[in-house]
Amino acid sequence: MDKKICVITGANSGIGKAAAVQIALEGYFVIMTARSKERGEKALKEVRTLSKSDSVELMILDLSLKSSIKHFAETYRKKYDRLDVLIHNAAAFDVSQKEVKTTEEGIESIWATNHLGPVYLTELLMESLKQSKQGRIITVASKGLVLHPNLKVDLKDPEFKNGKFSVSKAYYQSKLAQVMYTYWIAEELKNTNITINCIRVTNVKIDLNRYPNLSALAKFAYSIKSKKSITPEAMAKTYTYLAVSETVRDITGKYFDENNQLVQSSKYSYDKDEIKRVKQLTETYF
Ligand SMILES: NC(=O)c1ccc[n+]([C@@H]2O[C@H](COP(=O)([O-])OP(=O)(O)OC[C@H]3O[C@@H](n4cnc5c(N)ncnc54)[C@H](OP(=O)(O)O)[C@@H]3O)[C@@H](O)[C@H]2O)c1
């Protein structure tokens, strides 16, 4: 394969799909992953049409399940001898979710999808990333974390087994853990050819049809909020920048906003002892 290879998780919708188009237009071979074959194939057609590129493929991957991630990574390694860019875009955040959902592997699904899944996937694709001249990993967090400056990862109860569940608490905890993951893995990879950076995604328009259980009030609130939203295509430009730009080839362990500017995460997220604790907690799952 002459072209650089980019894997984007959850690329059948929103920002991931827009990034697939942009990165294919940059001449990359793009592997879109989706957990649903039907939704994935529909998006694959759109991305191929919009990018006018045949170098776009679909692979099935459910980030909430270790078994699916293992199967994906094994299949990937058999087909491709290298990976240049890995974008951890997929995430679960359905504001109509009222109770804990547990995956068939017994893990709270937001923690599994948004944090554990990306960590496990990176680990299984690390050898492929090392085969790249300059491998890049991109994690995705949320500007909403700014509204929760004192948030911590609940080391004793990350899956809400005892505490009261709220979808927003579970989501922001998982995104905070991804920010901290970016910092610890950047440190571990500092003498390698691989960089990792995190994107602070701002308020981006979402397709409300994806959430049929939203109440009329929540739909109304979204319609107001979306007046200030940017498009998935605009946000995807930062994904593309971090994936392809030469300007960032040596930058690692940083946090970028939608204007490709460096931003700070919370004080807690930089604390080396806290990072170590979140890392140790994460490792108990593997
Ligand atoms: N939109 C915003 O305002 C906003 C703000 C802050 C951060 N973000 C972050 O930006 C990223 C993209 O969001 P978006 O707005 O583009 O959302 P989106 O349109 O809802 O896309 C999310 C993608 O993740 C996939 N996904 C969910 N659970 C999955 C699982 N278990 N396995 C595999 N794929 C799964 C979805 O697939 P299905 O179609 O199968 O559900 C979909 O393809 C996410 O990380 C999100 O947290 C978004």
The ligand as an ORCA input file, in Angstrom:
! r2SCAN-3c Opt
* xyz 0 1
  N     -21.623     16.740     18.611
  C     -21.116     17.423     19.622
  O     -21.593     18.519     19.956
  C     -19.931     16.890     20.379
  C     -19.452     17.646     21.458
  C     -18.341     17.180     22.164
  C     -17.721     16.000     21.797
  N     -18.219     15.291     20.724
  C     -17.517     14.036     20.376
  O     -17.249     14.012     18.970
  C     -17.236     12.655     18.513
  C     -18.160     12.505     17.328
  O     -19.461     12.912     17.703
  P     -20.625     13.238     16.644
  O     -21.229     14.511     17.037
  O     -20.129     13.046     15.271
  O     -21.657     12.095     17.066
  P     -22.483     11.021     16.242
  O     -22.950     11.574     14.943
  O     -23.494     10.513     17.224
  O     -21.407      9.888     15.956
  C     -20.989      8.996     16.920
  C     -20.450      7.771     16.235
  O     -20.003      6.859     17.239
  C     -20.541      5.592     16.927
  N     -20.666      4.713     18.090
  C     -21.403      4.885     19.216
  N     -21.274      3.804     20.002
  C     -20.433      2.947     19.356
  C     -19.918      1.666     19.654
  N     -20.242      0.995     20.779
  N     -19.084      1.080     18.761
  C     -18.759      1.706     17.621
  N     -19.225      2.915     17.259
  C     -20.059      3.521     18.139
  C     -21.891      5.878     16.313
  O     -22.359      4.727     15.620
  P     -23.946      4.358     15.495
  O     -24.445      5.100     14.299
  O     -23.940      2.888     15.341
  O     -24.590      4.825     16.770
  C     -21.515      7.038     15.402
  O     -20.937      6.543     14.233
  C     -17.625     11.801     19.721
  O     -16.469     11.318     20.339
  C     -18.337     12.793     20.630
  O     -18.288     12.414     21.991
  C     -19.308     15.693     20.021
*
